[in-house]
Amino acid sequence: MKQQNKQLPKGWKRTTLGKEIKIKYGKGLAERNRNNNGKIPVYGSAGKIGFHDKSLVNFPTVIVARKGSIGNNFIVKESCWAIDTVYYLEDVKLNLDYLYYYLNFSVFKDTSTAVPSLRREDLEAIKINYPKSFQEQQLIVSTIETQFTRLDAAVKSLKVVKEKLGIYRKAVLKKAFEGKPLKPLQDFCENVKKDIVDGPFGSDLQRKDYLTEGIPVLKIQNVKPFSIILKKMDYISDKKYEELKRHSFKSGDIVMTKLGEPLGISAIIPNDIKEGVIVADLVRIRANKINKRYLCYVLNSPHISHFINSKQKGTTRARVKLSIIRDLLIPYVSEKDQTTIVSSIESKFSVIDKVEEVVNQSLIKAETLRKSILKSAFEGRLVKMENKLKS
């Protein structure tokens, strides 16, 4: 955390974490060696991961992730076991909640290029500001929690609005297509075996084939409802592309997810990508006998989503067969009516998008405000500000 050079209030101290507490390594405890019928929580870098019948730490502490999830901190006020991917703090002379919030405000720098990790000397070197009065520490904690309670209530309301917008979006699609006559998806293709295809088997496209430039490879994480994410893409050579051309796509094609949850997410390939190949988790749809935007909205509608998910197979990851996708029943209307429906959907979605953007910006501001609250708290200004507001 970058420290401010501002003068601290009277009665405050600026020092380093290592001078105030002892930082101890957790101890390995493999899952096979745990007694999950015990009542002692076991903590790893992601939080509580199980139970055991013995404890390693028998005093209130803060657990600090040192591998895998740097920046995760957990306040624990009961006996626990801290495994070897975390540190636990001992001989804490500060208010434990104050220390917990301070660590959440601090920025941990990853010191490893392979596995994210936090060295003990880096943790010890973190500078910390605190009032010497334990009572004032508690007052600051109380004020932080009061502010956070208000902020959490506002964030919860924003998330409820966002959830309702998602429900409304589905309702728009449901209403747009209900009561229409149906035709199989393959009826809108010239040659179903060539126009509706999935990606290559794993043996045909492997990690070793990927390059940093060349012909793009579209993966499941690149496909979102109605949009393609162009970041973090892999590429293959022209030669490999020729081998996999049966699994290729071009601008204007539709791709659909056939693996994972939720199934059946669809998007149109934008003009930014002229050509490429899909992986085995995706299906490419080339339907020239129907408005493509109309079809994309249909494929993302609740009717199709519910049907696909009812046909899913697989015990570990949900998947749907290519044959089921080819036989999907598509609401069919005249070309003119397709255009009218698309226009109506996009008009309503435009309003939803604008409201959603306001909500998203408000959520970002809320997170910024959360950091600002902590910054003020640890510069000794938060309690003064709260008192001014009350007066």
C-alpha positions, -999 to +999 in steps of 0.1 A: +000+000+000+013+034-009+016+054+023+007+090+025+032+115+038+005+134+056+009+141+093-010+116+114-033+127+141-020+131+177-017+098+194-012+078+162+018+056+153+033+047+119+053+015+119+056-018+100+035-049+104+064-071+114+072-049+144+037-052+158+028-089+153+043-123+147+036-138+113+034-176+114+033-202+086+003-225+085+009-263+086+000-288+059-031-309+064-041-330+034-078-337+030-072-374+035-058-367+069-086-345+081-114-356+103-144-339+087-166-350+116-147-326+138-158-291+147-125-272+141-126-252+109-097-256+084-086-225+065-068-223+032-061-193+009-097-194-004-112-195+031-128-223+051-121-256+033-133-283+058-131-294+094-108-313+117-108-326+153-075-308+162-065-272+161-033-255+152-043-219+163-060-215+196-065-178+197-083-151+176-063-144+145-063-131+110-056-156+082-036-142+053-034-161+020+002-165+009-003-187-022-030-189-049-054-161-037-032-132-027-052-105-010-077-129+007-078-123+045-101-139+070-107-129+106-111-160+128-122-157+164-123-194+172-098-222+173-088-233+138-063-250+116-044-229+091-029-249+063+005-243+046-009-219+019-016-192+045-001-173+073-017-167+106-010-137+129+001-142+165+007-118+195-017-092+179-016-062+201-040-042+179-077-045+177-082-076+155-109-061+134-089-030+128-060-051+116-083-071+094-096-040+076-062-026+073-049-057+056-079-056+032-069-020+024-033-030+017-022-041-017-001-073-018+024-075-046+028-109-062+064-120-059+062-151-081+058-154-118+046-190-116+023-195-086+010-162-070+027-159-036+033-135-008+066-136+010+067-132+047+093-104+046+069-085+022+041-089+046+062-078+076+073-047+056+038-034+051+035+000+068+006+004+092-010+035+108-030+031+140-041+051+170-024+039+202-057+040+220-074+006+218-107+024+224-101+047+193-092+016+172-126+001+182-144+034+174-128+034+139-139-002+133-174+007+145-175+036+121-162+016+092-188-011+098-216+015+100-204+030+067-201-004+051-236-014+063-250+016+045-229+009+014-238-028+014-275-020+015-271+003-015-251-023-034-278-050-026-305-027-040-284-021-072-279-058-077-317-064-073-323-039-100-297-056-122-313-090-116-347-076-125-333-061-157-321-096-166-356-110-159-371-083-181-347-090-209-358-127-209-395-116-208-390-094-239-376-124-258-403-148-245-431-125-256-414-118-290-415-155-301-444-171-283-473-184-304-453-185-336-452-216-359-420-237-355-395-252-379-363-272-372-331-252-373-317-273-401-345-262-424-328-227-426-295-242-438-283-251-473-265-283-461-270-291-424-239-313-421-217-285-433-236-256-419-242-268-383-209-283-370-191-285-337-154-281-330-126-306-335-118-335-311-092-328-285-066-348-304-071-326-335-065-293-317-041-293-287-024-268-265+008-272-285-009-260-316-016-225-301+004-195-312+004-158-301-007-147-336-022-162-367-058-175-373-080-170-342-094-199-321-128-192-306-133-208-271-162-211-248-150-181-226-151-159-257-188-164-261-213-143-242-251-138-249-252-117-281-215-108-281-181-122-288-152-113-264-121-107-284-096-105-255-073-134-245-077-154-277-053-181-290-042-186-326-031-213-349-010-214-381-024-212-416-014-248-421-033-260-390-063-239-401-064-257-434-065-290-415-094-278-394-114-259-421-145-280-415-147-265-381-141-229-393-163-198-389-165-165-407-180-131-400-218-133-397-219-170-385-236-178-352-217-197-325-234-215-296-220-232-265-228-269-261-208-274-229-210-259-194-236-239-176-257-223-189-259-242-222-269-227-255-254-192-252-252-177-287-236-148-305-229-136-340-193-134-352-186-097-357-169-082-387-137-077-365-130-115-371-129-125-407-123-162-401-111-187-375-119-221-359-140-231-330-131-256-302-151-287-293-172-269-267-189-248-294-212-252-324-210-230-355-243-223-372-245-210-408-281-204-416-287-184-448-325-187-450-333-166-419-324-132-405-293-138-385-300-113-358-335-128-355-321-163-351-295-151-325-323-136-304-343-169-308-313-190-297-309-169-266-346-170-257-360-188-226-378-213-249-345-226-265-326-223-232-351-244-213-353-270-240-315-274-244-309-276-207-336-303-204-316-324-229-283-320-213-260-350-207-229-355-186-222-360-149-193-336-145-201-309-170-234-304-188-233-309-225-258-312-254-256-333-285-251-317-319-281-336-333-303-319-307-291-284-318-297-293-354-333-302-346-341-271-324-375-258-332-373-221-343-403-198-343-407-188-379-424-157-395-420-139-427-388-120-435-406-087-430-419-098-396-385-110-386-371-075-392-400-060-373-394-083-343-357-076-343-363-039-343-388-042-314-364-063-293-335-040-299-355-009-290-365-025-257-329-038-251-315-004-257-335+010-228-324-020-206-288-015-216-289+022-206-303+015-172-278-014-167-249+009-176-261+033-149-263+004-124-228-009-133-213+026-130-230+029-096-215-004-085-180+007-095-185+039-076-196+019-046-164-001-046-144+031-050-162+046-021-154+015+000-117+020-006-121+057+002-137+049+035-108+027+045-083+053+033-099+079+054-101+055+084-064+048+083-054+084+079-074+093+111-100+113+092-130+089+091-142+094+127-139+132+125-159+131+092-186+110+108-188+133+138-192+163+115-220+146+097-238+138+129-235+174+141 
